[in-house]
Amino acid sequence: MGPNRVIPTAIYGVFWPITRHMWGSLPANCVSPTNIGDMARRPVSHPGVKCQFCGSAEMRKYGRNLSGTQKYQCRKCGRKTTPNSKSIAHSPQIRQSALRLVAEGMSQRKAARILQVSGQSVGRWVKKYVDSLPAQPPKPATSEVTELDELHTFVRSKKTNVI
């Protein structure tokens, strides 16, 4: 670093070339090499956001999750949290509509395309519903009169003897 090294510095939104001999005359709110390290180490507190594990208020932003809500990381314990998380799950009405369409004979893929959801989601909903059904269907009440129809089936082939 030479004595005449030029450092671009922003004063009132305009970048001005500042040389080393001008540092003493900079305004107090200007970023200089002496206070830039202090700015980087200064903990930024976000109002209303505290670590749910250690209770510290020293949190830093840590990106966003799939639903688009802000994630934070605690500066003390290092754990990550999302204080105001949103659910991205489908509504119960969409799930019931999908089950109703599949029960009426529509394919799972077609029901998913109509409801604008993933085909895998419809498959999972159907599987969960089927698993929740009882293993044995309920027994019907006994009645006094029973009606039977004649039904004759052929297992392999119809054998007719021509004489």
ZADREN-837861 format. One record per residue: x, y, z of N, C-alpha, C, O in turn; residue number from 1. Coordinates in Angstrom, 2 decimals, padded with zeros to 5 digits. Example, Ala and Ser with C-alpha at 12.3 -4.5 7.8 and 13.67 -1.06 7.14 Angstrom:
<rs>
R; n.east; n.north; n.up; ca.east; ca.north; ca.up; c.east; c.north; c.up; o.east; o.north; o.up; num
R; 013.19; -005.69; 007.80; 012.30; -004.50; 007.80; 013.20; -003.30; 007.80; 014.24; -003.32; 008.46; 1 .
R; 012.85; -002.25; 007.08; 013.67; -001.06; 007.14; 012.90; 000.03; 007.87; 013.41; 001.14; 008.04; 2 .
</rs>
This chain:
<rs>
R; n.east; n.north; n.up; ca.east; ca.north; ca.up; c.east; c.north; c.up; o.east; o.north; o.up; num
R; 000.85; -001.17; 000.00; 000.00; 000.00; 000.00; 000.89; 001.22; 000.00; 001.69; 001.43; 000.91; 1 .
R; 000.74; 002.01; -001.02; 001.51; 003.25; -001.10; 000.83; 004.36; -000.33; -000.33; 004.23; 000.05; 2 .
R; 001.53; 005.44; -000.09; 000.96; 006.54; 000.67; -000.14; 007.27; -000.09; -000.97; 007.92; 000.54; 3 .
R; -000.17; 007.19; -001.39; -001.17; 007.89; -002.18; -002.25; 006.95; -002.71; -002.83; 007.20; -003.76; 4 .
R; -002.51; 005.88; -001.99; -003.52; 004.92; -002.42; -004.88; 005.60; -002.41; -005.25; 006.25; -001.43; 5 .
R; -005.65; 005.44; -003.50; -006.96; 006.07; -003.63; -008.02; 005.06; -003.23; -008.06; 003.95; -003.76; 6 .
R; -008.89; 005.45; -002.30; -009.97; 004.60; -001.82; -011.28; 005.27; -002.20; -011.53; 006.40; -001.77; 7 .
R; -012.14; 004.61; -002.99; -013.44; 005.23; -003.29; -014.32; 005.21; -002.05; -014.53; 004.16; -001.44; 8 .
R; -014.84; 006.35; -001.68; -015.66; 006.49; -000.49; -016.96; 007.18; -000.85; -016.96; 008.13; -001.63; 9 .
R; -018.07; 006.70; -000.29; -019.37; 007.29; -000.58; -019.67; 008.38; 000.44; -019.77; 008.10; 001.63; 10 .
R; -019.82; 009.60; -000.02; -020.26; 010.71; 000.82; -021.51; 011.27; 000.17; -021.46; 011.76; -000.96; 11 .
R; -022.63; 011.20; 000.88; -023.92; 011.69; 000.40; -024.32; 011.02; -000.92; -024.87; 011.68; -001.80; 12 .
R; -024.04; 009.72; -001.07; -024.46; 008.97; -002.24; -023.55; 009.12; -003.44; -023.83; 008.54; -004.49; 13 .
R; -022.46; 009.89; -003.32; -021.54; 010.10; -004.44; -020.19; 009.51; -004.05; -019.74; 009.71; -002.93; 14 .
R; -019.55; 008.77; -004.97; -018.24; 008.20; -004.67; -017.17; 009.23; -004.97; -017.12; 009.79; -006.07; 15 .
R; -016.32; 009.49; -003.98; -015.24; 010.45; -004.12; -013.92; 009.73; -003.89; -013.82; 008.93; -002.95; 16 .
R; -012.91; 009.98; -004.70; -011.62; 009.36; -004.42; -010.96; 010.04; -003.22; -010.75; 011.26; -003.22; 17 .
R; -010.63; 009.27; -002.20; -010.02; 009.81; -000.98; -008.61; 009.23; -000.87; -008.44; 008.01; -000.97; 18 .
R; -007.64; 010.06; -000.68; -006.27; 009.59; -000.47; -006.00; 009.48; 001.01; -006.78; 009.97; 001.83; 19 .
R; -004.89; 008.83; 001.37; -004.58; 008.55; 002.76; -004.43; 009.84; 003.58; -004.82; 009.85; 004.75; 20 .
R; -003.89; 010.90; 003.01; -003.68; 012.12; 003.79; -004.98; 012.87; 004.04; -004.98; 013.83; 004.82; 21 .
R; -006.10; 012.48; 003.42; -007.39; 013.14; 003.63; -008.25; 012.45; 004.69; -009.32; 012.95; 005.01; 22 .
R; -007.80; 011.32; 005.25; -008.64; 010.56; 006.17; -009.04; 011.35; 007.40; -010.13; 011.16; 007.93; 23 .
R; -008.18; 012.21; 007.87; -008.49; 012.97; 009.07; -009.60; 013.97; 008.87; -010.23; 014.38; 009.85; 24 .
R; -009.88; 014.39; 007.63; -010.90; 015.39; 007.38; -012.23; 014.81; 006.92; -013.10; 015.55; 006.45; 25 .
R; -012.41; 013.50; 007.03; -013.66; 012.88; 006.59; -014.76; 013.14; 007.61; -014.48; 013.25; 008.80; 26 .
R; -016.02; 013.22; 007.16; -017.13; 013.36; 008.11; -017.24; 012.11; 008.99; -016.74; 011.04; 008.64; 27 .
R; -017.91; 012.26; 010.12; -018.01; 011.17; 011.09; -018.82; 010.00; 010.55; -018.56; 008.86; 010.92; 28 .
R; -019.82; 010.25; 009.68; -020.66; 009.16; 009.17; -020.05; 008.47; 007.97; -020.66; 007.54; 007.42; 29 .
R; -018.88; 008.87; 007.54; -018.23; 008.30; 006.37; -017.51; 007.01; 006.77; -016.99; 006.91; 007.88; 30 .
R; -017.47; 006.05; 005.86; -016.78; 004.79; 006.11; -015.30; 004.99; 005.84; -014.91; 005.36; 004.73; 31 .
R; -014.49; 004.77; 006.84; -013.03; 004.86; 006.67; -012.42; 003.53; 007.06; -013.08; 002.72; 007.72; 32 .
R; -011.18; 003.27; 006.68; -010.56; 001.99; 007.04; -010.46; 001.77; 008.54; -010.29; 000.62; 008.96; 33 .
R; -010.56; 002.80; 009.36; -010.47; 002.60; 010.81; -011.77; 002.10; 011.41; -011.73; 001.34; 012.38; 34 .
R; -012.94; 002.48; 010.86; -014.19; 002.04; 011.47; -014.94; 000.99; 010.64; -016.05; 000.61; 011.01; 35 .
R; -014.37; 000.53; 009.53; -015.07; -000.48; 008.72; -015.11; -001.82; 009.45; -016.08; -002.57; 009.29; 36 .
R; -014.08; -002.14; 010.23; -014.08; -003.39; 010.99; -015.12; -003.37; 012.09; -015.72; -004.41; 012.39; 37 .
R; -015.34; -002.22; 012.70; -016.35; -002.12; 013.74; -017.74; -002.34; 013.17; -018.60; -002.93; 013.83; 38 .
R; -017.97; -001.87; 011.95; -019.28; -002.03; 011.33; -019.56; -003.49; 011.02; -020.69; -003.95; 011.15; 39 .
R; -018.53; -004.23; 010.62; -018.74; -005.63; 010.28; -019.02; -006.47; 011.53; -019.74; -007.46; 011.44; 40 .
R; -018.47; -006.10; 012.69; -018.65; -006.87; 013.90; -019.87; -006.45; 014.71; -020.23; -007.11; 015.68; 41 .
R; -020.51; -005.37; 014.31; -021.65; -004.87; 015.07; -022.84; -005.83; 014.91; -023.26; -006.09; 013.78; 42 .
R; -023.38; -006.35; 016.01; -024.53; -007.25; 015.87; -025.78; -006.48; 015.47; -026.09; -005.43; 016.04; 43 .
R; -026.47; -007.00; 014.50; -027.70; -006.37; 014.03; -028.85; -007.10; 014.70; -028.99; -008.32; 014.57; 44 .
R; -029.67; -006.36; 015.41; -030.83; -007.00; 016.05; -032.06; -006.72; 015.21; -032.27; -005.60; 014.73; 45 .
R; -032.86; -007.72; 015.04; -034.11; -007.61; 014.30; -035.23; -007.54; 015.33; -035.35; -008.44; 016.17; 46 .
R; -036.05; -006.51; 015.30; -037.07; -006.34; 016.34; -038.06; -007.49; 016.36; -038.59; -007.90; 015.33; 47 .
R; -038.30; -008.00; 017.54; -039.29; -009.06; 017.71; -038.81; -010.45; 017.38; -039.58; -011.40; 017.49; 48 .
R; -037.56; -010.62; 016.96; -037.05; -011.93; 016.60; -036.05; -012.37; 017.67; -035.03; -011.72; 017.88; 49 .
R; -036.37; -013.48; 018.33; -035.48; -014.05; 019.33; -035.28; -015.52; 019.02; -036.12; -016.17; 018.41; 50 .
R; -034.13; -016.02; 019.46; -033.84; -017.44; 019.27; -034.77; -018.25; 020.16; -034.88; -017.97; 021.36; 51 .
R; -035.44; -019.24; 019.59; -036.36; -020.04; 020.37; -035.64; -021.11; 021.19; -036.25; -021.80; 022.00; 52 .
R; -034.33; -021.25; 020.97; -033.57; -022.26; 021.70; -032.83; -021.67; 022.89; -032.89; -022.22; 023.99; 53 .
R; -032.10; -020.53; 022.67; -031.34; -019.95; 023.77; -031.90; -018.61; 024.24; -031.47; -018.12; 025.28; 54 .
R; -032.85; -018.01; 023.52; -033.49; -016.77; 023.93; -032.72; -015.51; 023.56; -033.12; -014.42; 023.95; 55 .
R; -031.64; -015.64; 022.82; -030.84; -014.48; 022.44; -031.56; -013.64; 021.40; -032.30; -014.16; 020.57; 56 .
R; -031.33; -012.33; 021.45; -031.93; -011.42; 020.46; -030.96; -011.11; 019.34; -031.31; -010.38; 018.41; 57 .
R; -029.76; -011.66; 019.39; -028.76; -011.41; 018.35; -028.96; -012.43; 017.24; -028.39; -013.52; 017.27; 58 .
R; -029.75; -012.05; 016.27; -030.06; -012.93; 015.15; -029.57; -012.28; 013.87; -029.51; -011.05; 013.78; 59 .
R; -029.23; -013.10; 012.87; -028.88; -012.57; 011.56; -029.73; -013.28; 010.52; -030.15; -014.43; 010.69; 60 .
R; -029.99; -012.56; 009.45; -030.80; -013.15; 008.39; -030.03; -014.29; 007.75; -028.81; -014.23; 007.58; 61 .
R; -030.77; -015.37; 007.38; -030.12; -016.57; 006.87; -030.86; -017.10; 005.64; -030.93; -018.31; 005.44; 62 .
R; -031.40; -016.20; 004.82; -032.07; -016.62; 003.60; -033.56; -016.81; 003.80; -034.14; -016.35; 004.79; 63 .
R; -034.17; -017.49; 002.85; -035.61; -017.73; 002.90; -035.88; -019.21; 002.68; -035.08; -019.91; 002.06; 64 .
R; -037.02; -019.69; 003.21; -037.38; -021.09; 003.01; -038.28; -021.22; 001.78; -038.49; -020.24; 001.07; 65 .
R; -038.80; -022.41; 001.53; -039.57; -022.67; 000.30; -040.84; -021.84; 000.21; -041.27; -021.48; -000.89; 66 .
R; -041.45; -021.53; 001.35; -042.68; -020.74; 001.30; -042.39; -019.25; 001.17; -043.33; -018.46; 001.01; 67 .
R; -041.13; -018.84; 001.23; -040.77; -017.45; 001.03; -040.62; -016.64; 002.31; -040.40; -015.43; 002.23; 68 .
R; -040.72; -017.26; 003.48; -040.58; -016.52; 004.72; -039.11; -016.44; 005.12; -038.30; -017.28; 004.75; 69 .
R; -038.78; -015.41; 005.89; -037.40; -015.13; 006.27; -036.91; -016.13; 007.30; -037.60; -016.43; 008.28; 70 .
R; -035.68; -016.67; 007.09; -035.03; -017.53; 008.07; -033.98; -016.70; 008.80; -033.42; -015.76; 008.23; 71 .
R; -033.69; -017.06; 010.06; -032.69; -016.38; 010.87; -031.75; -017.41; 011.49; -032.12; -018.56; 011.70; 72 .
R; -030.52; -016.96; 011.78; -029.56; -017.78; 012.49; -029.13; -017.04; 013.74; -028.85; -015.85; 013.69; 73 .
R; -029.08; -017.75; 014.86; -028.66; -017.16; 016.13; -027.15; -016.99; 016.11; -026.42; -017.90; 015.72; 74 .
R; -026.68; -015.82; 016.54; -025.24; -015.58; 016.59; -024.59; -016.27; 017.78; -023.38; -016.48; 017.78; 75 .
R; -025.36; -016.62; 018.80; -024.79; -017.25; 019.99; -024.72; -018.76; 019.86; -023.65; -019.34; 020.00; 76 .
R; -025.86; -019.40; 019.58; -025.85; -020.86; 019.52; -025.72; -021.39; 018.10; -025.46; -022.58; 017.92; 77 .
R; -025.90; -020.55; 017.08; -025.72; -020.97; 015.70; -026.89; -021.73; 015.10; -026.80; -022.16; 013.95; 78 .
R; -027.97; -021.90; 015.84; -029.11; -022.63; 015.31; -029.98; -021.73; 014.43; -029.98; -020.51; 014.58; 79 .
R; -030.69; -022.37; 013.51; -031.50; -021.63; 012.55; -032.98; -021.78; 012.89; -033.40; -022.82; 013.39; 80 .
R; -033.75; -020.73; 012.62; -035.17; -020.76; 012.94; -035.95; -019.88; 011.96; -035.39; -018.97; 011.35; 81 .
R; -037.22; -020.18; 011.82; -038.13; -019.37; 011.02; -039.29; -018.99; 011.94; -040.16; -019.82; 012.19; 82 .
R; -039.31; -017.75; 012.45; -040.33; -017.41; 013.44; -041.75; -017.34; 012.89; -042.68; -017.74; 013.58; 83 .
R; -041.94; -016.86; 011.68; -043.29; -016.69; 011.12; -043.43; -017.56; 009.87; -043.58; -017.04; 008.77; 84 .
R; -043.39; -018.87; 010.06; -043.44; -019.76; 008.91; -044.87; -019.88; 008.38; -045.84; -019.87; 009.14; 85 .
R; -044.98; -020.00; 007.07; -046.27; -020.19; 006.41; -046.36; -021.63; 005.92; -045.35; -022.24; 005.57; 86 .
R; -047.53; -022.16; 005.91; -047.75; -023.51; 005.40; -047.96; -023.44; 003.90; -048.68; -022.57; 003.40; 87 .
R; -047.34; -024.37; 003.18; -047.55; -024.42; 001.73; -048.38; -025.65; 001.35; -048.41; -026.05; 000.18; 88 .
R; -049.04; -026.24; 002.34; -049.85; -027.44; 002.10; -051.14; -027.07; 001.36; -051.61; -025.93; 001.42; 89 .
R; -051.69; -028.05; 000.66; -052.95; -027.85; -000.05; -054.10; -027.86; 000.96; -054.02; -028.52; 002.00; 90 .
R; -055.14; -027.15; 000.64; -056.28; -027.04; 001.56; -057.04; -028.37; 001.63; -056.96; -029.18; 000.71; 91 .
R; -057.76; -028.59; 002.72; -058.57; -029.82; 002.83; -059.63; -029.93; 001.74; -060.00; -031.04; 001.36; 92 .
R; -060.13; -028.80; 001.24; -061.13; -028.84; 000.17; -060.53; -029.43; -001.12; -061.19; -030.20; -001.82; 93 .
R; -059.27; -029.07; -001.43; -058.61; -029.62; -002.61; -058.42; -031.13; -002.44; -058.63; -031.89; -003.38; 94 .
R; -058.03; -031.55; -001.25; -057.82; -032.98; -001.00; -059.12; -033.76; -001.14; -059.14; -034.82; -001.76; 95 .
R; -060.21; -033.23; -000.57; -061.49; -033.92; -000.68; -061.98; -033.96; -002.12; -062.57; -034.95; -002.55; 96 .
R; -061.75; -032.88; -002.86; -062.14; -032.87; -004.28; -061.38; -033.92; -005.05; -061.96; -034.61; -005.89; 97 .
R; -060.09; -034.06; -004.79; -059.29; -035.07; -005.48; -059.79; -036.47; -005.14; -059.91; -037.31; -006.04; 98 .
R; -060.07; -036.73; -003.88; -060.58; -038.05; -003.50; -061.93; -038.34; -004.14; -062.20; -039.46; -004.56; 99 .
R; -062.78; -037.32; -004.21; -064.10; -037.50; -004.81; -063.97; -037.80; -006.31; -064.67; -038.67; -006.83; 100 .
R; -063.07; -037.09; -007.01; -062.89; -037.32; -008.44; -062.35; -038.72; -008.71; -062.80; -039.40; -009.63; 101 .
R; -061.38; -039.16; -007.89; -060.82; -040.51; -008.07; -061.87; -041.56; -007.75; -061.93; -042.59; -008.43; 102 .
R; -062.68; -041.34; -006.73; -063.74; -042.30; -006.37; -064.79; -042.40; -007.46; -065.41; -043.45; -007.62; 103 .
R; -065.01; -041.33; -008.21; -066.00; -041.35; -009.29; -065.47; -042.01; -010.56; -066.21; -042.18; -011.53; 104 .
R; -064.18; -042.40; -010.55; -063.65; -043.14; -011.69; -062.63; -042.38; -012.51; -062.12; -042.92; -013.49; 105 .
R; -062.31; -041.16; -012.15; -061.31; -040.40; -012.89; -059.91; -040.87; -012.48; -059.70; -041.26; -011.33; 106 .
R; -058.98; -040.84; -013.41; -057.62; -041.26; -013.06; -056.98; -040.23; -012.14; -057.37; -039.06; -012.11; 107 .
R; -055.98; -040.70; -011.40; -055.29; -039.79; -010.48; -054.59; -038.66; -011.23; -054.59; -037.51; -010.78; 108 .
R; -054.00; -038.98; -012.36; -053.29; -037.96; -013.14; -054.24; -036.90; -013.66; -053.94; -035.70; -013.63; 109 .
R; -055.41; -037.34; -014.14; -056.38; -036.38; -014.67; -056.95; -035.51; -013.55; -057.15; -034.31; -013.75; 110 .
R; -057.20; -036.10; -012.37; -057.69; -035.32; -011.23; -056.65; -034.29; -010.81; -057.00; -033.16; -010.46; 111 .
R; -055.38; -034.68; -010.84; -054.31; -033.75; -010.49; -054.23; -032.60; -011.49; -054.03; -031.45; -011.11; 112 .
R; -054.39; -032.92; -012.76; -054.33; -031.88; -013.81; -055.50; -030.91; -013.68; -055.32; -029.71; -013.87; 113 .
R; -056.68; -031.40; -013.36; -057.85; -030.54; -013.21; -057.70; -029.63; -012.00; -058.01; -028.44; -012.07; 114 .
R; -057.21; -030.19; -010.87; -057.09; -029.41; -009.64; -055.78; -028.63; -009.57; -055.57; -027.87; -008.62; 115 .
R; -054.91; -028.79; -010.55; -053.62; -028.09; -010.65; -052.74; -028.38; -009.44; -052.19; -027.47; -008.82; 116 .
R; -052.61; -029.67; -009.13; -051.71; -030.13; -008.07; -050.85; -031.24; -008.66; -051.08; -031.67; -009.79; 117 .
R; -049.87; -031.68; -007.91; -048.99; -032.74; -008.36; -049.71; -034.09; -008.35; -050.54; -034.35; -007.49; 118 .
R; -049.39; -034.93; -009.33; -049.97; -036.26; -009.37; -049.54; -037.11; -008.19; -050.30; -037.96; -007.72; 119 .
R; -048.30; -036.88; -007.71; -047.83; -037.61; -006.53; -048.63; -037.24; -005.30; -048.89; -038.08; -004.43; 120 .
R; -049.04; -035.98; -005.21; -049.85; -035.55; -004.06; -051.18; -036.29; -004.06; -051.62; -036.77; -003.02; 121 .
R; -051.81; -036.38; -005.22; -053.10; -037.09; -005.30; -052.91; -038.55; -004.94; -053.74; -039.13; -004.24; 122 .
R; -051.83; -039.17; -005.41; -051.55; -040.56; -005.07; -051.35; -040.77; -003.58; -051.83; -041.76; -003.01; 123 .
R; -050.65; -039.85; -002.93; -050.45; -039.94; -001.48; -051.75; -039.77; -000.73; -052.00; -040.48; 000.25; 124 .
R; -052.60; -038.83; -001.18; -053.89; -038.61; -000.52; -054.77; -039.85; -000.62; -055.42; -040.23; 000.35; 125 .
R; -054.79; -040.48; -001.80; -055.60; -041.69; -002.00; -055.07; -042.81; -001.11; -055.85; -043.51; -000.47; 126 .
R; -053.74; -042.98; -001.07; -053.14; -044.05; -000.25; -053.44; -043.82; 001.23; -053.75; -044.76; 001.95; 127 .
R; -053.35; -042.58; 001.68; -053.63; -042.28; 003.09; -055.10; -042.56; 003.42; -055.41; -043.07; 004.49; 128 .
R; -056.00; -042.22; 002.49; -057.42; -042.48; 002.71; -057.70; -043.98; 002.75; -058.44; -044.45; 003.61; 129 .
R; -057.11; -044.73; 001.83; -057.33; -046.18; 001.78; -056.77; -046.83; 003.04; -057.38; -047.75; 003.58; 130 .
R; -055.61; -046.37; 003.52; -055.03; -046.93; 004.75; -055.88; -046.63; 005.98; -055.84; -047.36; 006.96; 131 .
R; -056.64; -045.54; 005.93; -057.48; -045.19; 007.09; -058.77; -045.99; 007.14; -059.45; -046.00; 008.17; 132 .
R; -059.12; -046.68; 006.05; -060.34; -047.50; 006.04; -060.13; -048.75; 006.89; -059.00; -049.23; 007.02; 133 .
R; -061.20; -049.29; 007.48; -061.05; -050.51; 008.27; -060.68; -051.70; 007.38; -060.99; -051.72; 006.19; 134 .
R; -059.99; -052.69; 007.98; -059.54; -053.85; 007.21; -060.72; -054.69; 006.72; -060.70; -055.16; 005.58; 135 .
R; -061.73; -054.88; 007.54; -062.91; -055.64; 007.17; -064.08; -054.68; 006.99; -064.29; -053.80; 007.84; 136 .
R; -064.84; -054.82; 005.92; -066.03; -053.97; 005.78; -067.04; -054.34; 006.85; -067.05; -055.47; 007.32; 137 .
R; -067.88; -053.42; 007.23; -068.88; -053.74; 008.27; -069.86; -054.80; 007.77; -070.23; -054.82; 006.60; 138 .
R; -070.26; -055.66; 008.68; -071.20; -056.73; 008.32; -072.59; -056.14; 008.18; -073.02; -055.34; 009.02; 139 .
R; -073.30; -056.54; 007.12; -074.67; -056.04; 006.97; -075.60; -056.69; 008.00; -075.35; -057.78; 008.51; 140 .
R; -076.64; -055.98; 008.27; -077.63; -056.52; 009.21; -078.31; -057.74; 008.59; -078.56; -057.78; 007.39; 141 .
R; -078.61; -058.73; 009.41; -079.28; -059.93; 008.90; -080.73; -059.61; 008.57; -081.37; -058.78; 009.22; 142 .
R; -081.23; -060.29; 007.56; -082.61; -060.06; 007.16; -083.34; -061.39; 007.05; -082.71; -062.45; 007.02; 143 .
R; -084.65; -061.33; 007.00; -085.49; -062.52; 006.93; -085.54; -063.07; 005.50; -085.65; -064.28; 005.30; 144 .
R; -085.46; -062.17; 004.52; -085.60; -062.60; 003.14; -084.26; -062.39; 002.43; -083.66; -061.32; 002.52; 145 .
R; -083.82; -063.43; 001.71; -082.59; -063.33; 000.95; -082.90; -063.67; -000.49; -083.60; -064.64; -000.77; 146 .
R; -082.40; -062.87; -001.40; -082.67; -063.08; -002.81; -081.38; -063.51; -003.49; -080.33; -062.90; -003.28; 147 .
R; -081.44; -064.55; -004.31; -080.29; -065.06; -005.03; -080.59; -065.07; -006.51; -081.71; -065.37; -006.94; 148 .
R; -079.59; -064.75; -007.28; -079.70; -064.85; -008.73; -078.86; -066.03; -009.19; -077.88; -066.40; -008.55; 149 .
R; -079.28; -066.61; -010.32; -078.51; -067.71; -010.86; -077.35; -067.15; -011.66; -077.50; -066.22; -012.46; 150 .
R; -076.20; -067.73; -011.41; -075.01; -067.30; -012.14; -074.16; -068.52; -012.37; -073.85; -069.27; -011.45; 151 .
R; -073.80; -068.71; -013.61; -072.98; -069.86; -013.95; -071.75; -069.34; -014.66; -071.85; -068.62; -015.66; 152 .
R; -070.58; -069.69; -014.14; -069.34; -069.21; -014.75; -068.54; -070.38; -015.26; -068.69; -071.51; -014.79; 153 .
R; -067.70; -070.10; -016.20; -066.79; -071.09; -016.75; -065.38; -070.68; -016.37; -064.96; -069.55; -016.61; 154 .
R; -064.66; -071.62; -015.78; -063.32; -071.30; -015.30; -062.33; -071.35; -016.45; -061.58; -070.39; -016.64; 155 .
R; -062.31; -072.41; -017.21; -061.32; -072.50; -018.27; -061.95; -072.26; -019.64; -061.63; -071.28; -020.31; 156 .
R; -062.79; -073.11; -020.03; -063.46; -072.93; -021.33; -064.79; -073.69; -021.28; -065.00; -074.60; -020.48; 157 .
R; -065.64; -073.28; -022.16; -066.92; -073.93; -022.24; -066.78; -075.21; -023.05; -066.37; -075.20; -024.21; 158 .
R; -067.12; -076.28; -022.41; -066.98; -077.58; -023.09; -068.36; -078.07; -023.49; -069.22; -078.36; -022.66; 159 .
R; -068.51; -078.13; -024.75; -069.79; -078.67; -025.27; -069.51; -079.99; -025.99; -068.60; -080.11; -026.81; 160 .
R; -070.28; -080.92; -025.66; -070.13; -082.23; -026.32; -071.13; -082.31; -027.46; -072.34; -082.29; -027.24; 161 .
R; -070.63; -082.40; -028.63; -071.50; -082.54; -029.78; -071.62; -084.04; -030.09; -070.62; -084.71; -030.32; 162 .
R; -072.82; -084.54; -030.10; -073.03; -085.96; -030.34; -073.66; -086.16; -031.68; -073.92; -087.30; -032.07; 163 .
</rs>
